[in-house]
């Protein structure tokens, strides 16, 4: 995610983003939205009320859940129609969501209707984990800490910014092929965000 870190530095200096808190989570959320657009099957649910075996229903909007550690425990407030937001609006929505959650003011209706969730375990200094899918959804992405590590780049070992991504998904809806393609798309956007996000 070296290019993502460099892009964040450029955006922080950009007047269009003045006063906006920009963190790696903002670019991860934007990358998820791009990857959902490319792989809509990860934004689906199993409606078990239809027929004997249920019906897979793909959502045509993304209500993005962002897991937040709060004094009340872990909450998952939702950014409604996140797929319609630009990068600045997405950053503002994530900041507002986190501030409201930490202040203990998140209302129950602000945690309903999510279609996909991101949990940022990296804020705790953790590299990765296996997240539990939010009820009513089919997938959740865990993001580890963004840290410099020795990495082979262009044939040489260099310090690079890296992170670990982990995707948990409901195998009744998402198979390994779709899950892997989605995860590869998120990683590709984070590896070269300027081409996908700007």
Secondary structure, DSSP 4 states (H G I P E B T S, - for coil): -HHHHHHHHHHHTSGGGTT----HHHHHHHHHHHHHHH-GGGGEEEETTSTTT-EEEE-SS--EEEEEEETTEEEEEEETTGGG--HHHHHHHHHHHHHHHHTT---GGGGSS-SEEEEEGGGGT-----PPPPTT-SEEEEE---EEEEEEETTEEEEEEE--EEEEE-TTT--HHHHHHHHHHHHHHHHTHHHHH-
